[in-house]
Amino acid sequence: MVDDGGTRYFRTIRFLAVDEVAANQESTAVTGDGEPLGEPAISRTTWLEFQEHASFPAAATTIEREALNSSLGRLECLVYSVAGVDSTTKYWFATSRPGMPVKVETRSNGEVTYQMSLVNDEVS
């Protein structure tokens, strides 16, 4: 990501605790070297909110299979491409692992405007 001043940064998300209803997460902006750029933000998201977050309009969505080379190795994925008014966002969901996408990319006018990749899935 890039802040208003043009400085590139990354966001880490850690799942702190989960239960039958929701997950507690910690989100921190960090430098390329992993140094925090402020205090972490703690949030709680219900499983229904996660489900709604990953629901796409059928008329604007195509689904394809694609292999993705990632930091977790080669992953077979279902790629959901969601066309918006000014951009298209692609979500790579690994078929071997439930949960969040392993990659997200938004393009507008041929340029990448947002990208997220799962770096690791370690439990600490």
MMTF fields as JSON, N, C-alpha, C and O atoms, coordinates in Angstrom:
{
  "mmtfVersion": "1.0.0",
  "mmtfProducer": "UNKNOWN",
  "numBonds": 495,
  "numAtoms": 496,
  "numGroups": 124,
  "numChains": 1,
  "numModels": 1,
  "chainsPerModel": [1],
  "groupsPerChain": [124],
  "chainIdList": ["A"],
  "bondAtomList": [4, 2, 8, 6, 12, 10, 16, 14, 20, 18, 24, 22, 28, 26, 32, 30, 36, 34, 40, 38, 44, 42, 48, 46, 52, 50, 56, 54, 60, 58, 64, 62, 68, 66, 72, 70, 76, 74, 80, 78, 84, 82, 88, 86, 92, 90, 96, 94, 100, 98, 104, 102, 108, 106, 112, 110, 116, 114, 120, 118, 124, 122, 128, 126, 132, 130, 136, 134, 140, 138, 144, 142, 148, 146, 152, 150, 156, 154, 160, 158, 164, 162, 168, 166, 172, 170, 176, 174, 180, 178, 184, 182, 188, 186, 192, 190, 196, 194, 200, 198, 204, 202, 208, 206, 212, 210, 216, 214, 220, 218, 224, 222, 228, 226, 232, 230, 236, 234, 240, 238, 244, 242, 248, 246, 252, 250, 256, 254, 260, 258, 264, 262, 268, 266, 272, 270, 276, 274, 280, 278, 284, 282, 288, 286, 292, 290, 296, 294, 300, 298, 304, 302, 308, 306, 312, 310, 316, 314, 320, 318, 324, 322, 328, 326, 332, 330, 336, 334, 340, 338, 344, 342, 348, 346, 352, 350, 356, 354, 360, 358, 364, 362, 368, 366, 372, 370, 376, 374, 380, 378, 384, 382, 388, 386, 392, 390, 396, 394, 400, 398, 404, 402, 408, 406, 412, 410, 416, 414, 420, 418, 424, 422, 428, 426, 432, 430, 436, 434, 440, 438, 444, 442, 448, 446, 452, 450, 456, 454, 460, 458, 464, 462, 468, 466, 472, 470, 476, 474, 480, 478, 484, 482, 488, 486, 492, 490],
  "bondOrderList": [1, 1, 1, 1, 1, 1, 1, 1, 1, 1, 1, 1, 1, 1, 1, 1, 1, 1, 1, 1, 1, 1, 1, 1, 1, 1, 1, 1, 1, 1, 1, 1, 1, 1, 1, 1, 1, 1, 1, 1, 1, 1, 1, 1, 1, 1, 1, 1, 1, 1, 1, 1, 1, 1, 1, 1, 1, 1, 1, 1, 1, 1, 1, 1, 1, 1, 1, 1, 1, 1, 1, 1, 1, 1, 1, 1, 1, 1, 1, 1, 1, 1, 1, 1, 1, 1, 1, 1, 1, 1, 1, 1, 1, 1, 1, 1, 1, 1, 1, 1, 1, 1, 1, 1, 1, 1, 1, 1, 1, 1, 1, 1, 1, 1, 1, 1, 1, 1, 1, 1, 1, 1, 1],
  "groupList": [{"groupName": "MET", "atomNameList": ["N", "CA", "C", "O"], "elementList": ["N", "C", "C", "O"], "formalChargeList": [0, 0, 0, 0], "bondAtomList": [1, 0, 2, 1, 3, 2], "bondOrderList": [1, 1, 2], "singleLetterCode": "M", "chemCompType": "L-PEPTIDE LINKING"}, {"groupName": "VAL", "atomNameList": ["N", "CA", "C", "O"], "elementList": ["N", "C", "C", "O"], "formalChargeList": [0, 0, 0, 0], "bondAtomList": [1, 0, 2, 1, 3, 2], "bondOrderList": [1, 1, 2], "singleLetterCode": "V", "chemCompType": "L-PEPTIDE LINKING"}, {"groupName": "ASP", "atomNameList": ["N", "CA", "C", "O"], "elementList": ["N", "C", "C", "O"], "formalChargeList": [0, 0, 0, 0], "bondAtomList": [1, 0, 2, 1, 3, 2], "bondOrderList": [1, 1, 2], "singleLetterCode": "D", "chemCompType": "L-PEPTIDE LINKING"}, {"groupName": "GLY", "atomNameList": ["N", "CA", "C", "O"], "elementList": ["N", "C", "C", "O"], "formalChargeList": [0, 0, 0, 0], "bondAtomList": [1, 0, 2, 1, 3, 2], "bondOrderList": [1, 1, 2], "singleLetterCode": "G", "chemCompType": "PEPTIDE LINKING"}, {"groupName": "THR", "atomNameList": ["N", "CA", "C", "O"], "elementList": ["N", "C", "C", "O"], "formalChargeList": [0, 0, 0, 0], "bondAtomList": [1, 0, 2, 1, 3, 2], "bondOrderList": [1, 1, 2], "singleLetterCode": "T", "chemCompType": "L-PEPTIDE LINKING"}, {"groupName": "ARG", "atomNameList": ["N", "CA", "C", "O"], "elementList": ["N", "C", "C", "O"], "formalChargeList": [0, 0, 0, 0], "bondAtomList": [1, 0, 2, 1, 3, 2], "bondOrderList": [1, 1, 2], "singleLetterCode": "R", "chemCompType": "L-PEPTIDE LINKING"}, {"groupName": "TYR", "atomNameList": ["N", "CA", "C", "O"], "elementList": ["N", "C", "C", "O"], "formalChargeList": [0, 0, 0, 0], "bondAtomList": [1, 0, 2, 1, 3, 2], "bondOrderList": [1, 1, 2], "singleLetterCode": "Y", "chemCompType": "L-PEPTIDE LINKING"}, {"groupName": "PHE", "atomNameList": ["N", "CA", "C", "O"], "elementList": ["N", "C", "C", "O"], "formalChargeList": [0, 0, 0, 0], "bondAtomList": [1, 0, 2, 1, 3, 2], "bondOrderList": [1, 1, 2], "singleLetterCode": "F", "chemCompType": "L-PEPTIDE LINKING"}, {"groupName": "ILE", "atomNameList": ["N", "CA", "C", "O"], "elementList": ["N", "C", "C", "O"], "formalChargeList": [0, 0, 0, 0], "bondAtomList": [1, 0, 2, 1, 3, 2], "bondOrderList": [1, 1, 2], "singleLetterCode": "I", "chemCompType": "L-PEPTIDE LINKING"}, {"groupName": "LEU", "atomNameList": ["N", "CA", "C", "O"], "elementList": ["N", "C", "C", "O"], "formalChargeList": [0, 0, 0, 0], "bondAtomList": [1, 0, 2, 1, 3, 2], "bondOrderList": [1, 1, 2], "singleLetterCode": "L", "chemCompType": "L-PEPTIDE LINKING"}, {"groupName": "ALA", "atomNameList": ["N", "CA", "C", "O"], "elementList": ["N", "C", "C", "O"], "formalChargeList": [0, 0, 0, 0], "bondAtomList": [1, 0, 2, 1, 3, 2], "bondOrderList": [1, 1, 2], "singleLetterCode": "A", "chemCompType": "L-PEPTIDE LINKING"}, {"groupName": "GLU", "atomNameList": ["N", "CA", "C", "O"], "elementList": ["N", "C", "C", "O"], "formalChargeList": [0, 0, 0, 0], "bondAtomList": [1, 0, 2, 1, 3, 2], "bondOrderList": [1, 1, 2], "singleLetterCode": "E", "chemCompType": "L-PEPTIDE LINKING"}, {"groupName": "ASN", "atomNameList": ["N", "CA", "C", "O"], "elementList": ["N", "C", "C", "O"], "formalChargeList": [0, 0, 0, 0], "bondAtomList": [1, 0, 2, 1, 3, 2], "bondOrderList": [1, 1, 2], "singleLetterCode": "N", "chemCompType": "L-PEPTIDE LINKING"}, {"groupName": "GLN", "atomNameList": ["N", "CA", "C", "O"], "elementList": ["N", "C", "C", "O"], "formalChargeList": [0, 0, 0, 0], "bondAtomList": [1, 0, 2, 1, 3, 2], "bondOrderList": [1, 1, 2], "singleLetterCode": "Q", "chemCompType": "L-PEPTIDE LINKING"}, {"groupName": "SER", "atomNameList": ["N", "CA", "C", "O"], "elementList": ["N", "C", "C", "O"], "formalChargeList": [0, 0, 0, 0], "bondAtomList": [1, 0, 2, 1, 3, 2], "bondOrderList": [1, 1, 2], "singleLetterCode": "S", "chemCompType": "L-PEPTIDE LINKING"}, {"groupName": "PRO", "atomNameList": ["N", "CA", "C", "O"], "elementList": ["N", "C", "C", "O"], "formalChargeList": [0, 0, 0, 0], "bondAtomList": [1, 0, 2, 1, 3, 2], "bondOrderList": [1, 1, 2], "singleLetterCode": "P", "chemCompType": "L-PEPTIDE LINKING"}, {"groupName": "TRP", "atomNameList": ["N", "CA", "C", "O"], "elementList": ["N", "C", "C", "O"], "formalChargeList": [0, 0, 0, 0], "bondAtomList": [1, 0, 2, 1, 3, 2], "bondOrderList": [1, 1, 2], "singleLetterCode": "W", "chemCompType": "L-PEPTIDE LINKING"}, {"groupName": "HIS", "atomNameList": ["N", "CA", "C", "O"], "elementList": ["N", "C", "C", "O"], "formalChargeList": [0, 0, 0, 0], "bondAtomList": [1, 0, 2, 1, 3, 2], "bondOrderList": [1, 1, 2], "singleLetterCode": "H", "chemCompType": "L-PEPTIDE LINKING"}, {"groupName": "CYS", "atomNameList": ["N", "CA", "C", "O"], "elementList": ["N", "C", "C", "O"], "formalChargeList": [0, 0, 0, 0], "bondAtomList": [1, 0, 2, 1, 3, 2], "bondOrderList": [1, 1, 2], "singleLetterCode": "C", "chemCompType": "L-PEPTIDE LINKING"}, {"groupName": "LYS", "atomNameList": ["N", "CA", "C", "O"], "elementList": ["N", "C", "C", "O"], "formalChargeList": [0, 0, 0, 0], "bondAtomList": [1, 0, 2, 1, 3, 2], "bondOrderList": [1, 1, 2], "singleLetterCode": "K", "chemCompType": "L-PEPTIDE LINKING"}],
  "groupTypeList": [0, 1, 2, 2, 3, 3, 4, 5, 6, 7, 5, 4, 8, 5, 7, 9, 10, 1, 2, 11, 1, 10, 10, 12, 13, 11, 14, 4, 10, 1, 4, 3, 2, 3, 11, 15, 9, 3, 11, 15, 10, 8, 14, 5, 4, 4, 16, 9, 11, 7, 13, 11, 17, 10, 14, 7, 15, 10, 10, 10, 4, 4, 8, 11, 5, 11, 10, 9, 12, 14, 14, 9, 3, 5, 9, 11, 18, 9, 1, 6, 14, 1, 10, 3, 1, 2, 14, 4, 4, 19, 6, 16, 7, 10, 4, 14, 5, 15, 3, 0, 15, 1, 19, 1, 11, 4, 5, 14, 12, 3, 11, 1, 4, 6, 13, 0, 14, 9, 1, 12, 2, 11, 1, 14],
  "groupIdList": [1, 2, 3, 4, 5, 6, 7, 8, 9, 10, 11, 12, 13, 14, 15, 16, 17, 18, 19, 20, 21, 22, 23, 24, 25, 26, 27, 28, 29, 30, 31, 32, 33, 34, 35, 36, 37, 38, 39, 40, 41, 42, 43, 44, 45, 46, 47, 48, 49, 50, 51, 52, 53, 54, 55, 56, 57, 58, 59, 60, 61, 62, 63, 64, 65, 66, 67, 68, 69, 70, 71, 72, 73, 74, 75, 76, 77, 78, 79, 80, 81, 82, 83, 84, 85, 86, 87, 88, 89, 90, 91, 92, 93, 94, 95, 96, 97, 98, 99, 100, 101, 102, 103, 104, 105, 106, 107, 108, 109, 110, 111, 112, 113, 114, 115, 116, 117, 118, 119, 120, 121, 122, 123, 124],
  "secStructList": [7, 5, 7, 6, 6, 1, 7, 5, 7, 3, 3, 3, 3, 3, 3, 3, 3, 3, 7, 1, 1, 3, 3, 3, 3, 3, 3, 3, 3, 3, 7, 6, 6, 7, 7, 5, 1, 1, 7, 7, 3, 3, 3, 3, 3, 3, 2, 2, 2, 2, 2, 2, 2, 6, 7, 7, 7, 4, 4, 4, 3, 3, 3, 3, 3, 3, 3, 3, 3, 3, 6, 6, 3, 3, 3, 3, 3, 3, 3, 3, 3, 3, 3, 7, 1, 1, 7, 3, 3, 3, 3, 3, 3, 3, 6, 6, 1, 7, 1, 1, 7, 1, 3, 3, 3, 3, 3, 3, 6, 6, 3, 3, 3, 3, 3, 3, 3, 7, 7, 7, 7, 7, 7, 7],
  "xCoordList": [0.842, 0.0, 0.891, 2.08, 0.309, 1.051, 0.244, -0.957, 0.923, 0.213, 0.11, 0.598, -0.52, -0.736, 0.566, 0.597, 1.64, 2.938, 3.745, 4.867, 3.179, 3.868, 4.758, 5.461, 4.75, 5.578, 4.872, 3.703, 5.6, 5.051, 5.086, 6.075, 4.004, 3.957, 3.132, 2.488, 3.166, 2.451, 1.539, 1.72, 0.568, -0.33, -0.284, -0.481, -0.023, -0.08, -1.399, -1.903, -1.945, -3.173, -2.909, -2.558, -3.083, -2.937, -4.28, -4.975, -4.629, -5.832, -5.416, -4.604, -5.98, -5.593, -6.389, -5.847, -7.666, -8.546, -9.763, -10.212, -10.288, -11.514, -12.461, -12.03, -13.747, -14.756, -15.87, -15.715, -16.975, -18.065, -18.722, -19.375, -18.555, -19.257, -18.373, -18.836, -17.099, -16.271, -14.78, -14.377, -13.98, -12.522, -12.021, -12.495, -11.066, -10.396, -9.114, -8.343, -8.897, -7.754, -6.956, -7.483, -5.671, -4.78, -4.21, -3.619, -4.381, -3.902, -2.867, -3.105, -1.704, -0.622, -0.016, 0.28, 0.167, 0.914, 2.397, 2.826, 3.19, 4.621, 5.419, 4.896, 6.698, 7.627, 7.97, 7.566, 8.713, 9.179, 10.065, 10.197, 10.67, 11.51, 10.727, 11.299, 9.416, 8.587, 8.486, 7.923, 9.029, 8.951, 7.563, 7.078, 6.915, 5.571, 5.57, 6.516, 4.51, 4.341, 3.28, 2.675, 3.067, 2.065, 1.549, 2.047, 0.542, -0.045, -0.954, -1.616, -0.992, -1.91, -3.363, -3.681, -4.225, -5.668, -6.262, -5.974, -7.085, -7.742, -9.199, -9.868, -9.678, -11.077, -11.642, -10.906, -12.947, -13.65, -14.611, -15.406, -14.531, -15.367, -16.125, -15.538, -17.432, -18.218, -18.001, -17.575, -18.298, -18.167, -19.134, -18.813, -20.305, -21.251, -20.681, -20.855, -20.003, -19.371, -18.278, -18.145, -17.489, -16.484, -17.16, -16.703, -18.244, -18.96, -19.501, -19.368, -20.107, -20.646, -19.541, -19.744, -18.364, -17.221, -16.769, -16.252, -16.971, -16.533, -17.691, -17.584, -18.783, -19.912, -19.853, -19.744, -19.926, -19.776, -21.031, -21.694, -21.367, -22.549, -22.325, -21.344, -23.241, -23.093, -22.929, -22.122, -23.678, -23.639, -22.294, -21.953, -21.537, -20.26, -19.053, -17.916, -19.298, -18.236, -18.023, -18.979, -16.761, -16.39, -15.468, -14.777, -15.465, -14.638, -13.825, -14.363, -12.512, -11.606, -10.688, -10.504, -10.115, -9.104, -7.728, -7.499, -6.81, -5.461, -4.504, -4.84, -3.32, -2.268, -1.507, -1.193, -1.215, -0.527, 0.735, 0.676, 1.887, 3.12, 3.166, 3.14, 3.236, 3.172, 4.218, 4.94, 4.293, 5.227, 4.862, 5.678, 3.645, 3.204, 3.405, 2.999, 4.033, 4.226, 3.226, 2.547, 3.14, 2.207, 0.817, 0.631, -0.143, -1.511, -2.483, -2.459, -3.329, -4.417, -5.507, -5.91, -5.976, -6.915, -8.143, -8.113, -9.216, -10.352, -10.174, -10.046, -10.164, -9.955, -11.29, -11.864, -11.762, -12.993, -12.598, -11.903, -13.027, -12.789, -14.093, -15.107, -14.05, -15.253, -15.075, -14.218, -15.901, -15.823, -16.61, -17.788, -15.938, -16.588, -16.751, -16.476, -17.192, -17.397, -16.065, -15.943, -15.059, -13.775, -12.612, -11.471, -12.883, -11.792, -12.291, -13.492, -11.333, -11.618, -10.752, -9.558, -11.367, -10.632, -10.673, -11.724, -9.483, -9.368, -9.007, -8.164, -9.656, -9.439, -9.021, -9.758, -7.857, -7.381, -7.686, -7.123, -8.578, -8.907, -8.275, -8.612, -7.371, -6.735, -7.762, -8.437, -7.877, -8.868, -8.499, -9.358, -7.242, -6.791, -6.878, -6.566, -7.298, -7.325, -8.546, -8.805, -9.289, -10.472, -10.063, -8.926, -10.988, -10.754, -10.466, -10.922, -9.689, -9.439, -8.675, -8.02, -8.765, -8.006, -6.505, -6.067, -5.726, -4.27, -3.665, -2.499, -4.475, -4.025, -5.241, -6.289, -5.1, -6.129, -5.405, -4.361, -5.967, -5.366, -6.468, -7.392, -6.372, -7.297, -6.542, -5.44, -7.152, -6.576, -7.574, -8.775, -7.052, -7.841, -7.045, -5.887, -7.645, -6.969, -5.657, -4.669, -5.651, -4.477, -3.392, -2.396, -3.563, -2.566, -3.021, -4.197, -2.095, -2.404, -2.542, -1.609, -3.704, -3.945, -3.99, -3.922, -4.105, -4.108, -3.657, -4.044, -2.837, -2.433, -2.218, -1.625, -2.708, -2.528, -2.123, -2.698, -1.128, -0.707, -0.52, 0.017, -0.962, -0.728, 0.746, 1.237, 1.45, 2.888, 3.178, 4.02, 2.491, 2.637, 1.372, 0.516, 1.284, 0.116, 0.538, -0.106, 1.633, 2.152, 1.212, 0.575, 1.142, 0.391, 1.403, 2.332, 1.211, 2.168, 1.455, 2.095],
  "yCoordList": [-1.17, 0.0, 1.238, 1.16, 2.364, 3.63, 4.654, 4.811, 5.359, 6.372, 7.678, 7.771, 8.682, 9.971, 10.65, 11.43, 10.36, 10.963, 10.191, 10.58, 9.08, 8.299, 7.204, 6.538, 6.996, 5.969, 4.62, 4.492, 3.622, 2.272, 1.585, 1.677, 0.898, 0.14, -1.12, -1.307, -1.963, -3.229, -3.309, -2.572, -4.194, -4.395, -5.87, -6.745, -6.132, -7.502, -7.701, -6.792, -8.892, -9.248, -10.563, -11.567, -10.535, -11.751, -12.077, -11.195, -13.344, -13.797, -14.161, -15.062, -13.453, -13.628, -14.718, -15.471, -14.799, -15.778, -15.97, -15.043, -17.174, -17.465, -18.244, -18.963, -18.094, -18.883, -19.203, -18.979, -19.719, -20.133, -18.963, -19.161, -17.753, -16.585, -15.686, -15.133, -15.532, -14.506, -14.782, -15.754, -13.888, -13.931, -12.561, -11.533, -12.556, -11.325, -11.207, -12.16, -10.016, -9.795, -8.589, -7.663, -8.63, -7.5, -7.084, -7.904, -5.827, -5.302, -4.212, -3.292, -4.335, -3.382, -2.957, -3.803, -1.665, -1.166, -1.292, -0.918, -1.824, -2.034, -1.591, -1.512, -1.304, -0.987, -2.274, -3.363, -2.144, -3.308, -4.22, -5.407, -3.665, -4.452, -5.023, -5.676, -4.778, -5.324, -4.473, -4.911, -3.25, -2.36, -1.729, -1.199, -1.777, -1.191, 0.312, 1.016, 0.79, 2.217, 2.835, 3.851, 2.234, 2.723, 1.573, 0.449, 1.884, 0.867, -0.055, 0.395, -1.334, -2.235, -1.912, -1.418, -2.194, -2.029, -3.408, -4.35, -3.525, -4.786, -4.691, -3.686, -5.749, -5.767, -7.171, -8.149, -7.238, -8.518, -8.582, -7.668, -9.67, -9.846, -11.153, -12.194, -11.097, -12.323, -13.158, -12.642, -14.449, -15.325, -14.902, -15.021, -14.412, -13.923, -12.702, -12.575, -11.802, -10.644, -11.092, -10.529, -12.104, -12.639, -13.198, -12.959, -13.937, -14.522, -13.432, -13.533, -12.398, -11.302, -10.561, -10.092, -10.457, -9.771, -10.483, -9.852, -11.798, -12.591, -12.971, -13.931, -12.236, -12.47, -11.46, -10.256, -11.956, -11.097, -11.166, -12.202, -10.063, -10.088, -11.032, -10.899, -11.984, -13.009, -12.413, -12.906, -11.365, -10.783, -10.137, -9.977, -9.77, -9.085, -9.982, -9.511, -11.284, -12.173, -13.345, -13.985, -13.621, -14.836, -15.641, -15.082, -16.957, -17.84, -18.735, -19.358, -18.79, -19.624, -20.382, -19.989, -21.465, -22.211, -21.727, -21.467, -21.611, -21.154, -21.643, -21.639, -22.06, -22.405, -21.132, -20.333, -20.95, -19.755, -20.17, -20.97, -19.626, -19.818, -18.747, -17.553, -19.177, -18.234, -18.587, -19.574, -17.774, -18.045, -19.334, -19.873, -19.832, -21.093, -22.269, -23.39, -22.014, -23.043, -22.882, -21.86, -23.895, -23.873, -24.243, -25.288, -23.383, -23.585, -23.593, -22.697, -24.599, -24.612, -23.693, -23.82, -22.773, -21.75, -21.638, -21.964, -21.167, -20.634, -19.13, -18.539, -18.508, -17.072, -16.411, -16.651, -15.585, -14.826, -13.45, -12.704, -13.106, -11.783, -11.009, -11.411, -9.887, -9.087, -7.74, -6.94, -7.506, -6.27, -5.172, -5.337, -4.046, -2.875, -1.817, -2.067, -0.651, 0.443, 0.894, 1.017, 1.141, 1.658, 0.705, 1.043, -0.489, -1.397, -2.842, -3.11, -3.755, -5.18, -5.707, -5.416, -6.491, -7.093, -8.6, -9.189, -9.222, -10.674, -11.213, -10.651, -12.31, -12.97, -14.408, -15.15, -14.809, -16.17, -16.931, -16.623, -17.925, -18.78, -20.15, -20.818, -20.569, -21.876, -22.965, -22.922, -23.926, -24.985, -25.925, -26.65, -25.923, -26.826, -26.227, -26.899, -24.972, -24.314, -23.419, -22.593, -23.581, -22.734, -21.327, -21.095, -20.412, -19.078, -18.019, -18.077, -17.043, -15.85, -16.168, -17.205, -15.262, -15.478, -15.405, -14.731, -16.117, -16.085, -14.924, -14.576, -14.329, -13.156, -12.36, -12.928, -11.032, -10.128, -9.059, -8.553, -8.724, -7.679, -6.863, -7.422, -5.541, -4.639, -3.878, -3.378, -3.798, -3.046, -2.001, -2.254, -0.834, 0.254, 0.854, 1.232, 0.944, 1.456, 0.718, 1.327, -0.592, -1.406, -1.356, -2.071, -0.527, -0.375, -1.074, -1.013, -1.735, -2.337, -1.225, -0.451, -1.144, -0.109, -0.682, 0.061, -2.006, -2.656, -4.094, -4.749, -4.583, -5.978, -6.494, -5.815, -7.706, -8.364, -9.795, -10.453, -10.279, -11.672, -12.236, -11.569, -13.467, -14.163, -14.534, -15.243, -14.055, -14.285, -15.59, -16.376, -15.82, -17.09, -17.371, -16.505, -18.58, -18.972, -19.625, -20.552, -19.117, -19.641, -19.324, -18.271, -20.244, -20.026, -19.716, -20.486, -18.569, -18.201, -17.953, -17.632],
  "zCoordList": [0.0, 0.0, 0.0, 0.307, -0.343, -0.369, 0.417, 0.2, 1.341, 2.129, 1.35, 0.224, 1.941, 1.266, 0.872, -0.08, 1.597, 1.299, 0.275, -0.05, -0.252, -1.265, -0.698, -1.459, 0.617, 1.243, 1.165, 1.527, 0.688, 0.575, 1.935, 2.661, 2.274, 3.516, 3.314, 2.281, 4.306, 4.26, 5.471, 6.44, 5.419, 6.554, 6.93, 6.087, 8.194, 8.693, 9.422, 10.082, 9.294, 10.007, 10.723, 10.105, 12.035, 12.843, 13.478, 13.983, 13.446, 14.142, 15.556, 15.767, 16.519, 17.915, 18.613, 19.422, 18.3, 18.927, 18.047, 17.372, 18.06, 17.33, 18.229, 19.131, 17.975, 18.676, 17.686, 16.486, 18.172, 17.293, 16.564, 15.539, 17.082, 16.557, 15.701, 14.703, 16.084, 15.444, 15.635, 16.273, 15.056, 15.197, 15.632, 15.149, 16.54, 16.952, 16.132, 16.023, 15.554, 14.683, 15.148, 15.764, 14.835, 15.081, 13.735, 13.032, 13.372, 12.101, 12.375, 13.158, 11.707, 11.939, 10.606, 9.762, 10.414, 9.263, 9.596, 10.688, 8.643, 8.873, 7.649, 6.537, 7.885, 6.793, 6.051, 6.46, 4.965, 4.227, 5.055, 4.756, 6.096, 7.0, 8.177, 9.05, 8.2, 9.266, 10.516, 11.519, 10.468, 11.632, 11.706, 10.707, 12.876, 13.008, 12.739, 13.094, 12.116, 11.834, 12.745, 12.404, 13.864, 14.805, 15.635, 15.568, 16.415, 17.28, 16.473, 15.538, 16.823, 16.125, 16.445, 17.527, 15.502, 15.697, 15.937, 15.199, 16.962, 17.294, 16.849, 17.086, 16.201, 15.764, 15.937, 16.066, 15.937, 16.018, 14.837, 14.621, 14.077, 12.898, 13.028, 13.322, 12.809, 12.886, 11.629, 10.596, 11.726, 10.564, 9.471, 8.289, 9.836, 8.841, 8.116, 6.904, 8.836, 8.191, 7.229, 6.143, 7.613, 6.69, 5.439, 4.321, 5.633, 4.504, 3.581, 2.361, 4.148, 3.345, 2.603, 1.484, 3.232, 2.63, 1.352, 0.43, 1.308, 0.159, -0.761, -1.523, -0.7, -1.598, -2.733, -2.501, -3.956, -5.124, -5.989, -6.032, -6.685, -7.558, -8.739, -9.469, -8.921, -9.956, -11.349, -12.138, -11.66, -13.007, -13.338, -14.51, -12.316, -12.532, -12.253, -12.266, -11.999, -11.541, -12.486, -12.924, -12.795, -13.514, -12.606, -11.753, -12.797, -11.981, -12.904, -13.82, -12.648, -13.43, -12.489, -11.336, -12.982, -12.23, -12.675, -13.856, -11.703, -12.025, -10.945, -9.76, -11.355, -10.394, -10.052, -10.934, -8.783, -8.307, -7.569, -6.635, -7.986, -7.231, -6.158, -6.458, -4.903, -3.789, -2.746, -2.884, -1.703, -0.609, 0.122, 0.87, -0.087, 0.507, -0.442, -0.139, -1.596, -2.612, -3.735, -3.839, -4.569, -5.702, -5.193, -4.57, -5.461, -4.985, -6.152, -6.996, -6.196, -7.162, -6.612, -5.456, -7.442, -6.967, -7.858, -9.044, -7.249, -7.984, -7.951, -6.879, -9.12, -9.22, -9.567, -10.629, -8.654, -8.852, -9.377, -8.687, -10.576, -11.154, -11.077, -11.647, -10.361, -10.12, -10.821, -10.448, -11.842, -12.611, -11.913, -11.596, -11.677, -11.114, -12.186, -13.36, -11.791, -12.743, -13.336, -14.555, -12.485, -12.949, -12.733, -13.049, -12.196, -11.888, -11.885, -11.877, -11.891, -11.743, -10.611, -10.54, -9.725, -8.62, -8.784, -9.037, -8.631, -8.708, -7.33, -6.63, -6.952, -5.663, -5.936, -6.584, -5.457, -5.603, -4.309, -3.258, -4.389, -3.247, -3.495, -4.473, -2.628, -2.764, -2.465, -1.436, -3.352, -3.174, -2.027, -1.526, -1.609, -0.546, 0.851, 1.834, 0.949, 2.256, 2.377, 1.503, 3.448, 3.644, 4.069, 4.481, 3.965, 4.517, 3.49, 2.348, 3.933, 3.142, 1.86, 1.759, 0.877, -0.356, -0.068, 0.865, -0.894, -0.737, -1.522, -1.339, -2.397, -3.153, -3.582, -3.891, -3.599, -4.113, -4.929, -4.519, -6.078, -6.91, -7.568, -8.16, -7.464, -8.129, -9.208, -8.98, -10.383, -11.503, -11.966, -12.059, -12.251, -12.8, -13.954, -13.775, -15.119, -16.32, -16.582, -16.992, -16.343, -16.618, -15.555, -15.662, -14.531, -13.476, -12.202, -11.843, -11.519, -10.223, -9.201, -8.988, -8.569, -7.557, -6.143, -5.164, -6.042, -4.73, -4.926, -5.894, -4.002, -4.043, -2.636, -1.798, -2.38, -1.099, -1.378, -2.245, -0.642, -0.743, 0.644, 1.529, 0.835, 2.089, 2.129, 1.251, 3.146, 3.247, 3.981, 3.545, 5.082, 5.79, 6.579, 6.757, 7.035, 7.814, 9.128, 9.62, 9.677, 10.939, 12.089, 12.125, 13.013, 14.241, 15.327, 15.568, 15.985, 17.035, 18.341, 19.343]
}
